[in-house]
């Protein structure tokens, strides 16, 4: 038996989860938000957010998430600062286990987000938000008239590189192979762009710089010869893909081959009735705070209607 029961449980507390909580609490569903290991989601590692509507002067990522949380709490959302250890979506009410207890839920909104894949360097971690980024659309504009490096060779990397040429004087793509994995059309666009250069068969072994002054350069290592060279740059954009945080739901919900949750077209309904997905956990295309918030609103409305229909 569950230690406590709720009509609606929201797993995850980024823009999607907190917007869902705001809408659900205003509909008197008294949602419980399980915040997870990274309360606030990916935005809490983003320093300046300039593209969220309503903040003409920009806003700090963590501050924006704190505002979201206060607004959801004002209407009665409750928060549990724990991580979900396992879920059972095979029987109803659904069961969610955290480190501390077992929670029953009539409906569940999953907004566990996605995590950028990183290189795994200590210097990368230290300089994230200070010239190291995993999102060109978020941070590209801060490097106007600068020279930057993009790490990766797939469509994401080439899209980021092309986007960055709007601001940066030089964009150098560093790829571990000797050819790109990106689609043919993307490759051709990149090759035609005079601001984009390529360094092949190479990985970033170290990132130079300090949080105070930002990134100053990288150490590149040739994967074939093992030779290392230093390369000056003002920023490093890591574009080696994202991983949706969906391990918990494997075998219980339908996913695509990359692990993103599948939803019915034009809605947030997953393959299990009463379970809804919002934000980056189901979106590998846009991955913006504003689109996550939009689907969070959709999920709350979908859940409210679904719960309402059951009680009539």
C-alpha angles and dihedrals in degrees: 000000000000118000089225138004131220135181091224132019121187116202111206134027108222123112091294096049096043094047089049088050092051093052094040094049091049086054088056094248091129092215123205113223116204101204102200130203095310108043107200092024126229093342091071089069092048112091105195122026111191101161102061108108116244097038106087091173094044127248137232113258096235091046091052091052091048089054090050090050095049091050092051091046091051091066096046108275112153124214132213114191096209138103125249110244098184143347135208111206094160096086133036133273087042118236125223121186122201127180089269107037153346117265127197119212133187091199132013132203113200114207101153092139129205133280124226112239108242133198091242099234120145089223090054091055093046093051099041105129090017099078099315113096141159094205124064093181088055100044110014095098091062089068101058111161091004133119117245141181126225117200116209142051107225131094091278092056094047093046089051091047093050091047091050093055087073089070109015127074092215133018117189118195113209113199130178092218131056094245136039125256090208121114116275094251092053091048092052092049091051094048091050092053110094092203094061123084131176136223109193134204090016141121132196105251098176139006118217125212146070130257089243096054102022131227117338103175150321137246109231123203122201107227093209103044100022089227116146129212133180117236125191117231140153097216143009120218111196109209106167094125141271130268119213113228095238105121089111092062100043111133092014104066131036114257136176121246092273092054099255114143114253117231131188110264113274094008143067095241112131125202090278118069110241094025117102131184127212137176130004093343087077101021121075094158110060105014096179128141090240095052090046090052090048093054089044088060090048092050093052091050091046091049093046091052093045092050090045093053091051092054097049 
